[in-house]
Each structure stands twice: as C-alpha cells, then as structure tokens.
Amino acid sequence: MVKSDGTILSRFGKWKFSPFDIINGLIMLGVVFLMLYPLYYMAIISISAGGPVSRGEVSFYPVQLSFKAYEVIFSSAPIVQAYQNTLLYTSLGVAINLIMTGLCAYPLSRNHFYGKHIFAMLIVFTMFFDGGMIPRYLVVDSLGLLNSVWAIVLPPAINVFYMVMMRTFFQAIPEALIESAHIDGANDLKVFWKVVIPLSAPLIATMVLFYAVGHWNSFFSALIYLNESSKFPIQLILRNIVIQGDTSAQSTEMSGVVGTMVVDQNIKYAVVMIAILPILVLYPFLQKYFVKGSMVGSLKG
C-alpha cells in the first residue's frame, strides 16, 4: 500500500519503505552483484567441463558438472606443498605480528612510559619513509635469512598503522584498572596478558583478520627472498599459473591433463578458488568483531 507521503507499507504492516529506500536498495543490490559475480563466475568455470567453457556456454550456472580441475590440483605435489607453506607462513606470521605489535603498542599507550612520544614519532616516521626494497634485501641477506621461513615472517613483524590502532585501543582502557592490578602485585607483563588482552577481543580479532589477509595474499616477498620452489607459497604458484600461464610446469600430473586453453582456464580458476577459500571461511567468524575493531582509530588520535 502506498501512502500519500510516498511511503510504501508492507502487507504485514511492519516495514516502511520510502521511494528513496527502494532506489537505494536496488543500487546496493547492483553493487553486490558486481562484486560477487566475478567470484561466482570463477567458481562455476572451475566446476564446468572444458567443452562448454570453450564454446562460451558457461555464464550463470555450471554446465556438465566436473571436478576434474580440483582433482588435478590436489594431485599436484607442488601445489599441495605450496598450500601447506602458505598455512605455515600465515599462522606463524600472524602469531609474530600480534606479539610484536602488542608489545610495541602497550608501552606507548601508558602515560608513565618515559619518552613514549619520541618513540611513537620515530616509529610512525617509518610508515611514511621506507628504505626501499634493496636495503631490505641486504638486511635479510646479512642476517642469513634468505631462502627461509623467517625471511617471510620477520620483516613484516609490525605494521605501523595497525600498531597505532592497537595503541589507541589500549589508551581507552582505564588507568585505574591497570593501577589496581599493580596494587595486587601484578607486573607489567602480567597486566598486559591478564587484563589488557582479555579486554581487547574485538581488536585482536580485527588484527588477526588484517594480518592473516596480508600474509595469505603476499607473494612478492617470496618472489624476492625464496630460491627453492618447494618453499613457495600458494600465491606465488597462482601468479605463475595466472600471469605466466605456467600450469603444465607445476607438476607431471598436470602435464598429462592440461593440453588446451579450456582445461588450463579451469585449473586457473580452481587454483584461485582454493587460494581465497580460507579467508572466506575465516571472515564470518570474525565479522562481529570487525566493525568495532576497525573503528578504533576514528575515535581518538
């Protein structure tokens, strides 16, 4: 039913929609479609047979359902190894990120820490002025970290922007709460672990998501620091497959199957799907914390 003021009432009488709401909703649905359709298209291509894909028959639903591309991928030892490497780099890297970022942000958030403003300015300075790729490579090389997992997880141990977010969140924790813990005999490390961390669940969840996405999607550091293909992450394998078209070179198992552009396209999209799946699975569990944690920096400088 349409009222005189243009408001549309549902037949249940619970929802009220103005013309603006309807137009805005349609625009949002269009944006959602534009965002999700490429992902959906890659998914249906990856599970369609090669013939319909070559003829351009796959657009909105899979044709001649086939999981051959996934069978080829999971039978490829290099891809399975790369997937395991990425899981290792991401889990270890996120753990190091959270520990190092938290231990840096907490002292800078306390008023009694002498010289905190100087240290904060020096740290923030590195966010705007970077030494560059060659100095970083020389440092990693001089430390003997080349071609090892530590070359992947140690250089990005602290993201300055995320550290500032964490410091801002810690500053909102009442000083009286920290002082009461000290009166009870807790030292700074125990206060940080027993008081600050439990109160920072939304922030920690947000940091886990940010850092995990960064590590999972990273391939450039592996391209620079790793020399052995057995240590490559899945994103570097994906880069070789998608950009360079190198599928048959990944394994002997794939060389017997990949013979045409069609099968090659199936495999490309299948690798993309397995590469993004863990992040898609992780996000719903952290989504309820994400909005609150990501708004930290907008409340207090």
C-alpha positions as CSV (number, residue, x, y, z in Angstrom):
1,M,0.0,0.0,0.0
2,V,1.3,3.5,-0.9
3,K,0.5,6.3,1.5
4,S,0.0,10.0,0.5
5,D,3.6,10.8,1.5
6,G,5.0,8.2,-0.8
7,T,5.8,5.7,1.9
8,I,5.1,2.0,0.9
9,L,3.8,-0.2,3.6
10,S,4.2,-4.0,3.5
11,R,1.1,-6.2,3.9
12,F,2.4,-7.2,7.3
13,G,2.5,-3.6,8.4
14,K,5.9,-3.9,10.0
15,W,8.2,-2.4,7.4
16,K,8.0,1.0,5.8
17,F,9.8,1.8,2.6
18,S,10.1,5.2,1.0
19,P,11.0,5.6,-2.7
20,F,14.5,6.6,-1.6
21,D,14.9,3.3,0.3
22,I,13.7,1.3,-2.7
23,I,16.1,3.1,-5.1
24,N,19.0,2.8,-2.6
25,G,18.3,-0.8,-2.1
26,L,18.3,-1.5,-5.9
27,I,21.6,0.3,-6.2
28,M,23.1,-1.7,-3.4
29,L,21.8,-4.9,-4.9
30,G,23.5,-3.9,-8.2
31,V,26.8,-3.2,-6.4
32,V,26.6,-6.6,-4.6
33,F,26.0,-8.3,-7.9
34,L,29.0,-6.6,-9.5
35,M,31.2,-7.6,-6.5
36,L,30.1,-11.2,-6.2
37,Y,29.5,-12.2,-9.8
38,P,33.3,-12.4,-10.7
39,L,33.8,-14.7,-7.8
40,Y,30.7,-16.8,-8.7
41,Y,31.8,-16.9,-12.3
42,M,35.2,-18.3,-11.4
43,A,33.6,-20.9,-9.2
44,I,31.2,-22.2,-11.9
45,I,34.0,-22.2,-14.5
46,S,36.2,-24.3,-12.2
47,I,33.5,-27.0,-11.9
48,S,32.3,-27.0,-15.6
49,A,33.5,-29.3,-18.3
50,G,36.0,-28.0,-20.8
51,G,33.8,-28.2,-23.9
52,P,31.1,-25.8,-22.7
53,V,33.7,-23.4,-21.4
54,S,35.4,-23.3,-24.8
55,R,32.1,-22.7,-26.5
56,G,31.2,-19.9,-24.1
57,E,28.2,-21.6,-22.8
58,V,29.0,-21.0,-19.1
59,S,27.6,-17.8,-17.7
60,F,25.2,-18.2,-14.8
61,Y,25.4,-21.9,-13.8
62,P,27.9,-24.7,-14.3
63,V,27.5,-26.8,-17.4
64,Q,28.3,-30.5,-17.3
65,L,29.4,-30.5,-13.7
66,S,33.0,-31.7,-13.4
67,F,35.6,-31.5,-10.5
68,K,38.5,-32.7,-12.7
69,A,40.3,-29.4,-12.2
70,Y,40.3,-29.9,-8.5
71,E,41.4,-33.5,-8.8
72,V,44.4,-32.3,-10.9
73,I,45.3,-29.6,-8.4
74,F,45.2,-31.8,-5.3
75,S,47.2,-34.5,-7.1
76,S,49.9,-31.9,-7.8
77,A,52.6,-32.2,-5.2
78,P,54.0,-28.7,-5.8
79,I,50.5,-27.1,-5.3
80,V,49.8,-29.1,-2.1
81,Q,53.2,-28.2,-0.8
82,A,52.7,-24.5,-1.6
83,Y,49.3,-24.6,0.2
84,Q,51.0,-26.1,3.3
85,N,53.7,-23.4,3.1
86,T,51.1,-20.7,3.0
87,L,49.3,-22.1,6.0
88,L,52.7,-22.1,7.9
89,Y,53.6,-18.6,6.8
90,T,50.2,-17.2,7.7
91,S,49.8,-18.9,11.1
92,L,53.4,-18.2,12.2
93,G,53.4,-14.7,10.7
94,V,50.1,-13.7,12.4
95,A,51.4,-15.0,15.8
96,I,54.6,-12.9,15.5
97,N,52.6,-9.9,14.3
98,L,50.2,-10.0,17.3
99,I,53.0,-10.5,19.8
100,M,55.3,-7.8,18.4
101,T,52.6,-5.3,17.7
102,G,51.0,-5.7,21.1
103,L,54.3,-5.4,22.9
104,C,55.1,-2.3,21.0
105,A,51.7,-0.7,21.3
106,Y,51.1,-1.3,25.1
107,P,54.0,0.7,26.5
108,L,53.2,3.6,24.1
109,S,49.7,3.7,25.4
110,R,50.7,4.1,29.1
111,N,51.2,7.6,30.5
112,H,54.0,6.6,32.8
113,F,56.2,5.4,29.9
114,Y,59.1,7.9,29.7
115,G,59.8,9.2,26.2
116,K,56.7,7.5,24.6
117,H,56.1,10.4,22.3
118,I,59.6,10.3,20.9
119,F,59.4,6.6,20.3
120,A,56.0,7.0,18.7
121,M,57.2,9.6,16.3
122,L,60.2,7.5,15.3
123,I,58.0,4.5,14.7
124,V,55.4,6.5,12.7
125,F,58.2,8.0,10.7
126,T,58.9,4.6,9.2
127,M,55.3,4.4,7.9
128,F,55.9,7.4,5.6
129,F,59.6,6.9,4.7
130,D,60.8,3.5,3.7
131,G,64.3,2.5,2.9
132,G,63.2,0.5,-0.1
133,M,63.5,-3.0,-1.5
134,I,67.2,-3.2,-1.9
135,P,68.1,-2.1,1.7
136,R,65.6,-4.6,3.0
137,Y,67.0,-7.4,0.8
138,L,70.6,-6.5,2.0
139,V,69.4,-6.7,5.7
140,V,67.7,-10.0,5.2
141,D,70.8,-11.3,3.4
142,S,73.2,-10.1,6.1
143,L,71.2,-11.8,8.8
144,G,71.3,-15.1,6.9
145,L,67.6,-15.3,6.5
146,L,67.4,-15.8,2.7
147,N,65.5,-18.8,1.4
148,S,63.9,-19.5,4.8
149,V,60.6,-19.0,6.5
150,W,62.0,-16.2,8.6
151,A,62.6,-14.1,5.6
152,I,58.8,-14.2,5.0
153,V,57.5,-13.6,8.6
154,L,60.1,-11.4,10.3
155,P,60.4,-8.3,8.0
156,P,56.6,-7.5,8.3
157,A,56.6,-8.3,12.0
158,I,55.0,-4.9,12.8
159,N,52.7,-2.9,10.7
160,V,52.9,0.7,12.0
161,F,49.3,1.6,11.1
162,Y,47.9,-1.5,12.9
163,M,50.2,-0.6,15.9
164,V,48.7,2.8,16.1
165,M,45.2,1.3,16.0
166,M,46.2,-1.1,18.8
167,R,47.8,1.7,20.9
168,T,44.6,3.8,20.5
169,F,42.5,0.9,21.8
170,F,44.8,0.3,24.7
171,Q,44.6,4.0,25.7
172,A,40.9,3.7,26.2
173,I,41.4,1.1,28.9
174,P,41.0,2.9,32.3
175,E,44.3,3.7,34.0
176,A,42.6,2.8,37.4
177,L,42.2,-0.7,36.2
178,I,45.9,-1.0,35.4
179,E,46.8,0.5,38.7
180,S,44.6,-1.8,40.7
181,A,46.3,-4.8,39.0
182,H,49.7,-3.3,40.0
183,I,48.5,-2.9,43.6
184,D,47.5,-6.6,43.6
185,G,51.1,-7.4,42.8
186,A,51.0,-7.9,39.0
187,N,53.9,-6.8,36.9
188,D,53.6,-5.1,33.6
189,L,53.8,-8.3,31.6
190,K,51.1,-10.0,33.7
191,V,48.8,-6.9,33.5
192,F,49.2,-7.0,29.7
193,W,48.4,-10.7,29.5
194,K,45.7,-11.0,32.2
195,V,44.0,-7.6,32.0
196,V,44.6,-5.8,28.7
197,I,44.4,-8.8,26.3
198,P,41.1,-10.1,27.6
199,L,39.6,-6.7,27.2
200,S,40.8,-6.4,23.6
201,A,39.0,-9.2,21.9
202,P,37.4,-7.1,19.2
203,L,40.8,-5.5,18.4
204,I,42.7,-8.8,18.4
205,A,40.1,-10.4,16.1
206,T,40.4,-7.4,13.7
207,M,44.2,-7.6,13.8
208,V,44.1,-11.4,13.1
209,L,41.9,-10.7,10.0
210,F,44.1,-7.9,8.7
211,Y,47.4,-9.7,9.2
212,A,46.1,-13.0,8.0
213,V,44.8,-11.5,4.8
214,G,48.1,-9.7,4.3
215,H,50.2,-12.9,4.8
216,W,47.8,-15.1,2.8
217,N,47.8,-12.8,-0.3
218,S,51.5,-12.0,-0.2
219,F,53.7,-13.3,-2.9
220,F,56.3,-10.5,-3.6
221,S,58.4,-11.2,-0.5
222,A,58.6,-14.9,-1.5
223,L,59.5,-13.9,-5.0
224,I,62.4,-11.9,-3.7
225,Y,63.7,-13.9,-0.7
226,L,63.0,-17.6,-1.7
227,N,65.1,-19.5,-4.2
228,E,63.6,-23.0,-3.8
229,S,60.3,-23.8,-5.4
230,S,59.5,-26.2,-2.6
231,K,59.2,-23.2,-0.3
232,F,56.9,-21.1,-2.5
233,P,53.5,-20.1,-1.1
234,I,50.3,-20.8,-3.0
235,Q,50.0,-17.2,-4.1
236,L,53.4,-17.4,-6.0
237,I,52.2,-20.6,-7.7
238,L,49.0,-18.8,-8.5
239,R,50.9,-15.9,-10.0
240,N,52.9,-18.3,-12.2
241,I,49.7,-20.0,-13.4
242,V,47.5,-17.0,-14.0
243,I,50.0,-14.4,-15.2
244,Q,52.6,-16.6,-16.9
245,G,50.2,-19.4,-18.0
246,D,52.6,-21.9,-16.4
247,T,50.4,-24.9,-15.5
248,S,52.0,-27.9,-17.0
249,A,55.3,-27.0,-15.5
250,Q,53.9,-27.2,-12.0
251,S,53.8,-31.0,-11.9
252,T,54.0,-34.1,-14.0
253,E,50.4,-34.9,-13.0
254,M,49.1,-31.7,-14.6
255,S,51.2,-32.1,-17.8
256,G,49.1,-35.1,-18.8
257,V,45.8,-33.3,-18.4
258,V,46.5,-29.7,-19.3
259,G,46.5,-29.8,-23.1
260,T,44.2,-27.0,-24.2
261,M,43.3,-23.5,-23.1
262,V,40.0,-24.7,-21.8
263,V,41.4,-27.1,-19.2
264,D,44.1,-24.5,-18.4
265,Q,41.3,-22.0,-17.7
266,N,39.5,-24.5,-15.5
267,I,42.7,-25.0,-13.5
268,K,43.5,-21.3,-13.2
269,Y,40.1,-20.6,-11.7
270,A,40.2,-23.7,-9.5
271,V,43.5,-22.5,-8.0
272,V,42.1,-19.1,-7.4
273,M,39.1,-20.6,-5.6
274,I,41.3,-22.7,-3.2
275,A,43.5,-19.8,-2.7
276,I,40.8,-17.5,-1.4
277,L,38.6,-20.1,0.4
278,P,40.4,-19.9,3.8
279,I,39.9,-16.2,4.1
280,L,36.2,-16.5,3.1
281,V,35.8,-19.1,5.8
282,L,37.7,-17.1,8.4
283,Y,35.8,-13.8,7.9
284,P,32.3,-14.9,9.1
285,F,33.7,-15.9,12.5
286,L,35.5,-12.5,13.0
287,Q,32.9,-10.3,11.3
288,K,31.1,-9.5,14.6
289,Y,34.3,-8.1,16.0
290,F,35.5,-6.5,12.7
291,V,33.3,-3.3,12.7
292,K,34.0,-2.4,16.3
293,G,37.7,-3.1,16.0
294,S,38.2,-1.3,12.7
295,M,36.5,1.9,14.1
296,V,39.2,2.3,16.8
297,G,41.4,4.8,15.1
298,S,38.5,7.2,14.3
299,L,37.6,7.8,17.9
300,K,40.9,9.0,19.4
301,G,44.2,10.0,18.0
